[in-house]
Amino acid sequence: MSVQELYARLNGLVGDCTLHTLAFFGAATLVISLLKLSNAFLSLFVLSGTNLRKYGPKGSWALITGASDGIGKEFALQFAQKGFNIVLVSRTASKLDALATEISSKFAGVQTKTLAMDFAKDSAADYKRLAELVEGLDIAVLVNNVGKSHDMPVPFLETEDVEMEDIITINVKGTLKVTKVVAPGMVARRRGLILTMGSFGGFLPTPLLATYSGSKAFLQHWSTALGAELKPHGVETQLVIGYLITSAMSKIRKSSMMIPNPKQFVKATLGKIGLKGTAGGMAGTMTPFWSHGVMHWAIQEFLGVWNGIVLAKNRDMHASIRKRALRKKEREAAGVKKAT
């Protein structure tokens, strides 16, 4: 065999090997994509989550921060409906008392405890009072719901120092400090569930909400790391990602296919505990509401290609929201001036 013939035969073998390798990786990629799609579909539309009794018997307690309105209030009502006693923590005592009365009247035998504290103050005395309140209680579930966003979309360089500090103090320090109060008891009992409210603002960098977006991204990584630490002790953590929900924070009143009300969102969350759903590789993360989950999956699968487009779209949407908010403030200011 001549050198030329040997060279041609080797080239043919290399070419065949390359084609087979490409075909293998192509098939593997297709199979992985189909498995991801199947997992997302089953999690969002078919499978049920973990029974909440895994984390504590009837009569154990669920502690909810930011409990007086919106999502926090709905978590309190739905956990009470499932037979958990409720610890309500929020800023306004009158709202907490009203909710405690509502729970007692609707759900016979369910006990409540309340603590009014302003997380923005970051008061050591408040956290001491919280520790004293829960001492000896079987806290089976902690819902880290307290949070603050910007009053309106705003460039970071124009963000008021007070607003910036409040967002970090409430969203980050408040969540961490409450968890340090509650989690040791869970570890000692070797069971418990810590739900922390995340956001699409943490999943996707969000221009004009930079501080809020950063605080929620921090909670994503913190919750995942905490979950790995607590798993050997029987305590589970999940970060709950939501898009827009009708609430005082979002300033949206009308629900839609993409924007559930708090009752719909909380029901979806409690029905999907333990399911990864559309969260992909993010351990301990869930996007429970079906339309949010579909959007999460689509963005995640194509983010490597469309990241620039998504970022620009996010910026333009919040720039539009800011313009409308500023026009509203101008109208309100003009109305006050005219009245005086």
C-alpha positions as CSV (number, residue, x, y, z in Angstrom):
1,M,0.0,0.0,0.0
2,S,1.4,3.3,-1.0
3,V,1.8,6.2,1.4
4,Q,-1.0,8.1,-0.4
5,E,-3.4,5.2,-0.1
6,L,-2.6,4.8,3.6
7,Y,-3.1,8.6,4.2
8,A,-6.5,8.5,2.4
9,R,-7.7,5.5,4.4
10,L,-6.7,7.2,7.7
11,N,-8.5,10.3,6.7
12,G,-11.6,8.2,6.0
13,L,-11.4,6.5,9.4
14,V,-11.0,9.9,11.1
15,G,-13.9,11.3,9.2
16,D,-16.1,8.3,10.1
17,C,-15.1,8.7,13.8
18,T,-15.9,12.4,13.8
19,L,-19.3,11.8,12.2
20,H,-20.1,9.1,14.8
21,T,-18.9,11.3,17.6
22,L,-21.0,14.2,16.4
23,A,-24.0,12.0,16.0
24,F,-23.6,10.6,19.5
25,F,-23.4,14.0,21.1
26,G,-26.3,15.3,19.0
27,A,-28.5,12.4,20.2
28,A,-27.4,12.9,23.8
29,T,-28.2,16.6,23.6
30,L,-31.7,15.8,22.2
31,V,-32.4,13.2,24.9
32,I,-31.3,15.6,27.7
33,S,-33.5,18.3,26.3
34,L,-36.5,16.0,26.1
35,L,-35.9,14.8,29.6
36,K,-35.8,18.4,30.8
37,L,-39.0,19.2,29.0
38,S,-40.7,16.1,30.3
39,N,-39.6,16.9,33.9
40,A,-40.8,20.5,33.6
41,F,-44.2,19.4,32.2
42,L,-44.7,16.7,34.9
43,S,-43.7,19.0,37.7
44,L,-45.9,21.9,36.6
45,F,-49.0,19.9,35.4
46,V,-49.0,16.4,36.8
47,L,-47.0,15.6,39.9
48,S,-47.9,16.6,43.4
49,G,-45.3,17.9,45.9
50,T,-44.3,16.5,49.3
51,N,-46.9,16.1,52.0
52,L,-46.4,19.0,54.5
53,R,-46.9,16.6,57.4
54,K,-43.4,15.3,56.6
55,Y,-42.0,18.5,58.3
56,G,-44.2,18.4,61.4
57,P,-47.3,16.8,63.0
58,K,-50.6,18.5,63.3
59,G,-50.3,21.2,65.9
60,S,-46.7,22.1,65.0
61,W,-46.1,25.7,64.0
62,A,-45.5,27.6,60.8
63,L,-43.7,31.0,61.1
64,I,-44.4,33.5,58.4
65,T,-42.6,36.9,58.1
66,G,-44.3,39.7,56.3
67,A,-47.5,38.0,57.3
68,S,-50.0,40.9,57.4
69,D,-50.7,41.3,53.7
70,G,-50.6,39.7,50.3
71,I,-48.6,36.5,49.9
72,G,-47.6,36.4,53.6
73,K,-51.2,36.6,54.8
74,E,-52.2,33.9,52.3
75,F,-49.4,31.6,53.5
76,A,-50.7,32.0,57.0
77,L,-54.3,31.2,56.1
78,Q,-53.4,28.2,54.0
79,F,-51.0,26.7,56.6
80,A,-53.7,27.2,59.2
81,Q,-56.2,25.4,57.0
82,K,-53.8,22.5,57.0
83,G,-53.8,22.3,60.7
84,F,-50.6,24.2,61.6
85,N,-50.5,26.7,64.4
86,I,-49.2,30.1,63.1
87,V,-46.6,32.6,64.2
88,L,-47.3,35.9,62.5
89,V,-44.4,38.4,62.2
90,S,-44.8,41.8,60.5
91,R,-44.6,45.5,61.0
92,T,-48.2,46.5,61.9
93,A,-49.6,45.2,65.1
94,S,-53.3,46.0,64.2
95,K,-53.1,44.0,61.0
96,L,-51.5,41.0,62.8
97,D,-54.2,41.1,65.4
98,A,-56.9,41.2,62.8
99,L,-55.4,38.2,60.9
100,A,-54.9,36.2,64.1
101,T,-58.6,36.8,64.9
102,E,-59.6,35.7,61.3
103,I,-57.5,32.5,61.6
104,S,-59.1,31.7,65.0
105,S,-62.6,32.2,63.7
106,K,-62.1,30.2,60.5
107,F,-60.0,27.3,61.8
108,A,-61.0,25.8,65.1
109,G,-58.2,24.7,67.4
110,V,-55.5,26.6,65.5
111,Q,-53.3,28.7,67.8
112,T,-51.6,32.0,66.8
113,K,-48.8,34.1,68.2
114,T,-47.9,37.6,66.8
115,L,-44.9,39.8,66.9
116,A,-44.9,43.3,65.5
117,M,-41.4,44.3,64.3
118,D,-40.0,46.6,61.7
119,F,-37.3,44.7,59.9
120,A,-35.9,48.0,58.5
121,K,-34.8,49.0,62.0
122,D,-32.6,45.8,62.3
123,S,-33.2,45.9,66.1
124,A,-31.4,43.4,68.2
125,A,-34.2,43.7,70.8
126,D,-36.7,42.7,68.1
127,Y,-34.8,39.5,67.3
128,K,-34.4,38.8,71.0
129,R,-38.2,39.1,71.4
130,L,-38.6,36.7,68.4
131,A,-36.3,34.2,69.9
132,E,-38.2,34.3,73.2
133,L,-41.6,34.0,71.4
134,V,-40.6,30.8,69.6
135,E,-38.6,29.2,72.4
136,G,-40.1,25.7,73.0
137,L,-42.3,25.8,70.0
138,D,-42.1,23.1,67.4
139,I,-41.6,25.3,64.3
140,A,-41.9,22.9,61.4
141,V,-42.0,25.5,58.6
142,L,-40.4,28.9,58.2
143,V,-41.6,31.1,55.4
144,N,-39.1,34.0,54.8
145,N,-41.6,36.2,53.0
146,V,-40.7,39.7,54.3
147,G,-39.3,41.9,51.6
148,K,-39.1,45.3,50.0
149,S,-38.6,46.5,46.4
150,H,-38.1,50.0,45.0
151,D,-41.0,52.4,45.2
152,M,-40.6,52.6,41.4
153,P,-38.0,51.5,38.9
154,V,-34.9,53.8,39.3
155,P,-31.3,53.9,38.0
156,F,-28.9,52.7,40.7
157,L,-27.1,56.0,40.7
158,E,-30.3,57.8,41.5
159,T,-31.4,55.4,44.2
160,E,-31.9,57.1,47.6
161,D,-29.5,55.8,50.2
162,V,-32.4,55.1,52.6
163,E,-34.3,53.0,50.1
164,M,-31.1,51.1,49.1
165,E,-30.3,50.4,52.8
166,D,-33.9,49.3,53.6
167,I,-33.9,46.8,50.7
168,I,-30.7,45.2,51.8
169,T,-31.6,45.3,55.5
170,I,-35.1,43.8,55.0
171,N,-34.5,41.3,52.2
172,V,-31.1,40.0,53.2
173,K,-30.3,40.7,56.9
174,G,-33.9,40.1,58.0
175,T,-34.1,36.7,56.2
176,L,-30.7,35.6,57.5
177,K,-31.4,36.6,61.1
178,V,-34.8,35.1,61.3
179,T,-33.4,31.8,59.9
180,K,-30.7,31.8,62.5
181,V,-33.3,32.1,65.2
182,V,-35.6,29.3,63.9
183,A,-33.3,26.8,62.1
184,P,-31.4,25.4,65.2
185,G,-34.7,24.0,66.5
186,M,-35.3,22.3,63.2
187,V,-31.9,20.8,63.3
188,A,-32.4,19.5,66.8
189,R,-35.7,17.9,65.8
190,R,-34.1,16.6,62.5
191,R,-37.0,17.9,60.4
192,G,-38.3,21.2,59.0
193,L,-38.9,23.2,55.8
194,I,-37.5,26.7,55.1
195,L,-39.2,28.5,52.2
196,T,-37.6,31.7,51.1
197,M,-39.3,34.0,48.6
198,G,-37.1,34.7,45.6
199,S,-38.0,36.5,42.4
200,F,-37.5,36.6,38.7
201,G,-35.6,39.8,39.6
202,G,-33.0,37.5,41.2
203,F,-33.0,34.9,38.4
204,L,-32.6,37.7,35.8
205,P,-30.5,40.8,36.3
206,T,-33.0,43.6,36.3
207,P,-32.0,47.1,35.2
208,L,-33.7,49.9,37.2
209,L,-34.3,47.5,40.0
210,A,-30.6,46.8,40.6
211,T,-30.5,46.7,44.4
212,Y,-33.7,44.6,44.7
213,S,-32.4,42.3,41.9
214,G,-29.1,41.9,43.7
215,S,-30.7,41.1,47.0
216,K,-32.9,38.4,45.5
217,A,-29.9,36.9,43.6
218,F,-28.0,36.8,47.0
219,L,-30.9,34.9,48.5
220,Q,-30.8,32.4,45.6
221,H,-27.2,31.4,46.4
222,W,-27.6,31.6,50.1
223,S,-30.7,29.4,50.1
224,T,-29.0,26.8,47.9
225,A,-25.8,26.7,50.1
226,L,-27.9,26.6,53.3
227,G,-29.8,23.6,51.8
228,A,-26.7,21.7,51.3
229,E,-25.6,22.4,54.9
230,L,-29.0,21.4,56.5
231,K,-29.9,18.4,54.4
232,P,-27.9,16.0,56.5
233,H,-29.9,17.2,59.5
234,G,-33.3,16.5,57.8
235,V,-34.1,20.1,57.1
236,E,-35.1,21.1,53.6
237,T,-34.8,24.5,52.0
238,Q,-36.5,25.8,48.9
239,L,-36.3,29.2,47.2
240,V,-39.6,30.1,45.6
241,I,-39.3,32.0,42.3
242,G,-42.3,34.1,41.2
243,Y,-42.9,36.6,38.4
244,L,-45.5,39.3,39.0
245,I,-48.2,38.6,41.6
246,T,-51.1,41.0,42.5
247,S,-49.8,42.7,45.7
248,A,-49.0,46.0,47.3
249,M,-45.3,45.5,46.3
250,S,-46.0,44.9,42.6
251,K,-48.8,47.6,42.6
252,I,-50.8,45.3,40.3
253,R,-54.4,44.7,41.3
254,K,-55.8,42.7,38.4
255,S,-54.8,39.0,38.0
256,S,-54.3,37.3,34.7
257,M,-52.8,34.1,33.2
258,M,-49.3,35.5,33.9
259,I,-50.1,37.3,37.1
260,P,-51.9,35.2,39.8
261,N,-53.3,36.5,42.9
262,P,-51.7,35.5,46.3
263,K,-54.2,32.7,46.9
264,Q,-53.4,31.1,43.5
265,F,-49.7,31.5,44.0
266,V,-49.5,30.1,47.5
267,K,-51.8,27.2,46.6
268,A,-49.4,26.3,43.7
269,T,-46.4,26.7,46.0
270,L,-47.7,24.4,48.8
271,G,-48.8,21.8,46.2
272,K,-45.3,21.6,44.6
273,I,-42.9,21.4,47.6
274,G,-39.9,19.3,46.8
275,L,-40.3,19.4,43.0
276,K,-37.5,20.9,40.9
277,G,-39.8,21.7,38.1
278,T,-38.4,24.2,35.7
279,A,-35.5,25.3,37.9
280,G,-33.0,23.1,36.0
281,G,-29.6,22.9,37.7
282,M,-30.5,25.3,40.6
283,A,-30.8,22.9,43.6
284,G,-33.5,23.7,46.1
285,T,-35.3,26.1,43.8
286,M,-38.9,26.0,42.5
287,T,-41.1,28.0,40.2
288,P,-44.5,26.7,41.2
289,F,-47.1,28.7,39.3
290,W,-47.5,27.1,35.9
291,S,-47.2,30.2,33.6
292,H,-44.2,31.4,35.6
293,G,-42.7,28.0,35.3
294,V,-43.1,27.8,31.5
295,M,-41.5,31.3,31.2
296,H,-38.7,30.3,33.5
297,W,-38.0,27.1,31.5
298,A,-38.0,29.0,28.2
299,I,-35.7,31.7,29.4
300,Q,-33.3,29.3,31.0
301,E,-33.1,27.0,28.0
302,F,-32.3,29.9,25.6
303,L,-30.5,32.3,28.0
304,G,-27.1,31.6,26.5
305,V,-28.3,32.8,23.1
306,W,-30.8,35.5,24.1
307,N,-29.3,37.0,27.3
308,G,-28.6,40.4,25.7
309,I,-32.2,40.5,24.3
310,V,-33.7,39.5,27.6
311,L,-31.7,42.1,29.5
312,A,-32.6,44.8,27.1
313,K,-36.3,43.8,27.2
314,N,-36.2,43.8,31.0
315,R,-34.6,47.3,31.0
316,D,-37.2,48.7,28.5
317,M,-40.1,47.3,30.5
318,H,-39.0,48.9,33.7
319,A,-38.1,52.2,32.0
320,S,-41.7,52.3,30.8
321,I,-43.0,51.6,34.3
322,R,-40.8,54.4,35.7
323,K,-42.1,56.9,33.2
324,R,-45.7,56.1,34.1
325,A,-44.9,56.3,37.8
326,L,-43.2,59.7,37.4
327,R,-46.2,61.0,35.4
328,K,-48.5,59.8,38.2
329,K,-46.4,61.6,40.8
330,E,-46.5,64.8,38.7
331,R,-50.3,64.6,38.4
332,E,-50.6,64.0,42.2
333,A,-48.3,66.9,43.0
334,A,-50.3,69.2,40.6
335,G,-53.5,68.1,42.3
336,V,-52.1,68.9,45.8
337,K,-50.8,72.3,44.6
338,K,-54.2,73.2,43.0
339,A,-56.0,72.2,46.2
340,T,-53.9,74.4,48.3
